[in-house]
Amino acid sequence: MRERFWERYALEALDEQEWEALCDGCGLCCLHKLEDVDTGAIAVTDVACGYLSVEQCRCSDYENRALNEADCVPLKPEVVGSLSWLPDTCAYRRLDQHRALPYWHYLISGDRSLVHTLGVSAKSARSVDDASDEYLESRIVRWVDKNGKAI
């Protein structure tokens, strides 16, 4: 990987290894979300996709994630800016918005576990294979508007 690539290159210019290295392993993108059809607001729950290994905060079938889970949105440079539900701490979102990585990101700190130690991950999420909308509604932890702002 190129030295400090996250500071020097646009997301579109990253190779596959650099792109994947941006992921801090928080797993927050794998939490179930609900959308308010009237306002476009997104409700984020504390319920993880059934393929997320909550202990490791990694997809258990990463290569086939979009085939296995209809709601899975593989992150790509061309879609990151339109995903308002990505957490503010997400490296892809931050770099798309021309903001620095957080101090605890492993590319800065050198510590892959810091994201979990600081509680900025899905380690405490519930893992449910098939959750109804009613169940998910009872597990909402935050709302964001269509621009990604907390509401």
DATA-V829023 format. One line per field, one symbol per residue. ss: DSSP state (~ for helix, > for strand, _ for the rest). phi: phi as a letter, one per 30 degrees, with the letter a starting at -180 (. if undefined). burial: # if it has 16 or more other C-alpha atoms within 10 Angstrom, else .. A space follows every 50 residues. Layout:
ss=???
phi=???
burial=???
//
This chain:
ss=____~~~~__~~~__~~~~~~~_____~~~>>>>>______>>>>>>>__ _>>____>>__~~~~~~~________~~~~__________~~~~~~____ _____~~~~____~~~~________>>_____~~~~~__>>>>>_____> _
phi=.dehedccbdedcddeddedddddididdcddbbcdddcidccccccded dddddchbddbedcedddbeddcedbedcedccddddeddddddddcicd ddededdcdibdddededicbcecddcbdbcdddddddcdcacbddcidd b
burial=....##....#..#...##..#.############.....########## ####..###.....#..............##..####.########.... ##.####....#####...####.###........#..##..####.#.. .
//
